[in-house]
Amino acid sequence: MRKRSKPVHIYLLGRGIADGVSQMTAEALAAIRKSRLVFDLSGDVRAIRKLHPNVVDLASDYWTGELCDNIYDRLQEMLLDEAKTNGPTISVVVDGHPMVFDDVNWGIVRAGRKRGLNVVALPGISCVDTMMIDLGVDIGDGAQIVHANHLLTHNITLDPHLQTFVFQIGKFGTSFFTRETRANRPGRFTSLVAHLTRFYPPDHVATLIVSGGTRDAVRKRVRLGTLDDARAFLHRHQDDGLTMHIPAYPRAPVNEAFTRAIDDERHLAEIALV
Ligand SMILES: C[S@@+](CC[C@H](N)C(=O)[O-])C[C@H]1O[C@@H](n2cnc3c(N)ncnc32)[C@H](O)[C@@H]1O
C-alpha cells in the first residue's frame, strides 16, 4: 500500500526576480494550486492573483515603517496562527528564492517545526542567480555575500580577492522599514565607505544594481571612495531590490608548490589510487 504523504501546512515559495511568474518552477506553481489560501509578499500580487482566486496582499502589513524585526515577528505569528487554526494548506509567496535573506520565512520554518506544522520550502530563482547573468560574473570564482548593516554591526572582515555582494545597501544605517524618507542626507554612506576601503582601494569600481531578471537591469558604477555621491540613486532605488557588487581585486597564486602539484600526474598518484 502507498504511504500517505503528510499534508503540508505551509508552502514557502519564491516568484523569482523577473516581473510576473515566468521564473516560478513547475513545483512551486503546483504548490499554489494545492493551497486553499495564498499570502503574497512578492511585489507582484497581480501576477499571483492570476494563479489563485484567494490571495491576500501583505504589502501594507510589511511597509509599515516599524523596526524590521517587529514586522517579521508579527507576520510570522499571523501566518503560523492561520495554518494552525484553519489547517493545511497555505502558501507564502515572496520575491526571489524563498529562503535567501528572508527572516520571516526562516522564522516560519523554525517556529513551525516546534508547533508541529509541516512547513515545506521550495527553491526559486534568487537575485544572486540573475545578477550573475546581468553582471557577467560567476560566484564559483569565489564570493562573499553580506548585509550592508552587518558589515559595521559585526565588523566583518572582507577578503578583497573575492567578489562581494552587499545586500540591502539602500537601507544602510537603519533597521526601520519605511518608504517615507524623502532623500538621503550627505554623509549617510561615509561609515560604510570607511569600512569597505579598509579592504578594497578607494578607486575600485563597484556596481549598484537592480537586476531585472528578464528586463534590462538598472545599474550605476561607482568608485568605492565616492559611494556617498551616489546617495540620490541609492535613495531612488532603495526599495527596488538594490545590491552593490564589488568585483574581486586580482591576485596571482601565492602557493606555488600546490599550484604545480594540482597539474602533476605523479602528485595525483600520491593522493589517490589511479
Ligand atoms: C529581503 S532580501 C530578498 C532576497 C530575495 N529573497 C532573493 O532571493 O533574491 C532583499 C535584498 O535582496 C537584494 N535584491 C532583491 N531583489 C534584487 C534585484 N532585483 N536585484 C538586485 N538585488 C536584489 C537586495 O540587496 C535587497 O535589499
The ligand as an SDF file (V2000), in Angstrom:
LIG
                    3D

 27 29  0  0  0  0  0  0  0  0999 V2000
   14.8920   40.7230    1.7480 C   0  0  0  0  0  0  0  0  0  0  0  0
   16.0960   40.3890    0.5340 S   0  0  0  0  0  0  0  0  0  0  0  0
   15.2300   39.2950   -0.5180 C   0  0  0  0  0  0  0  0  0  0  0  0
   16.1160   38.4610   -1.4340 C   0  0  0  0  0  0  0  0  0  0  0  0
   15.2900   37.5010   -2.2890 C   0  0  0  0  0  0  0  0  0  0  0  0
   14.6080   36.5260   -1.4370 N   0  0  0  0  0  0  0  0  0  0  0  0
   16.1240   36.7630   -3.3280 C   0  0  0  0  0  0  0  0  0  0  0  0
   16.1630   35.5240   -3.3020 O   0  0  0  0  0  0  0  0  0  0  0  0
   16.7170   37.4170   -4.1930 O   0  0  0  0  0  0  0  0  0  0  0  0
   16.1090   41.9010   -0.3180 C   0  0  0  0  0  0  0  0  0  0  0  0
   17.5090   42.2250   -0.8140 C   0  0  0  0  0  0  0  0  0  0  0  0
   17.8350   41.3230   -1.8740 O   0  0  0  0  0  0  0  0  0  0  0  0
   18.5210   42.0080   -2.8820 C   0  0  0  0  0  0  0  0  0  0  0  0
   17.6820   42.0170   -4.0880 N   0  0  0  0  0  0  0  0  0  0  0  0
   16.3810   41.6760   -4.2010 C   0  0  0  0  0  0  0  0  0  0  0  0
   15.9520   41.8280   -5.4720 N   0  0  0  0  0  0  0  0  0  0  0  0
   17.0120   42.2650   -6.1790 C   0  0  0  0  0  0  0  0  0  0  0  0
   17.2140   42.6050   -7.5390 C   0  0  0  0  0  0  0  0  0  0  0  0
   16.2220   42.5490   -8.4270 N   0  0  0  0  0  0  0  0  0  0  0  0
   18.4580   42.9930   -7.9150 N   0  0  0  0  0  0  0  0  0  0  0  0
   19.4670   43.0700   -7.0340 C   0  0  0  0  0  0  0  0  0  0  0  0
   19.3270   42.7650   -5.7380 N   0  0  0  0  0  0  0  0  0  0  0  0
   18.1240   42.3720   -5.3030 C   0  0  0  0  0  0  0  0  0  0  0  0
   18.7640   43.4460   -2.3930 C   0  0  0  0  0  0  0  0  0  0  0  0
   20.0180   43.5030   -1.7620 O   0  0  0  0  0  0  0  0  0  0  0  0
   17.6330   43.6160   -1.4100 C   0  0  0  0  0  0  0  0  0  0  0  0
   17.9210   44.5880   -0.4350 O   0  0  0  0  0  0  0  0  0  0  0  0
  1  2  1  0
  2  3  1  0
  2 10  1  0
  3  4  1  0
  4  5  1  0
  5  6  1  0
  5  7  1  0
  7  8  2  0
  7  9  1  0
 10 11  1  0
 11 12  1  0
 11 26  1  0
 12 13  1  0
 13 14  1  0
 13 24  1  0
 14 15  1  0
 14 23  1  0
 15 16  2  0
 16 17  1  0
 17 18  1  0
 17 23  2  0
 18 19  1  0
 18 20  2  0
 20 21  1  0
 21 22  2  0
 22 23  1  0
 24 25  1  0
 24 26  1  0
 26 27  1  0
M  CHG  2   2   1   9  -1
M  END
$$$$
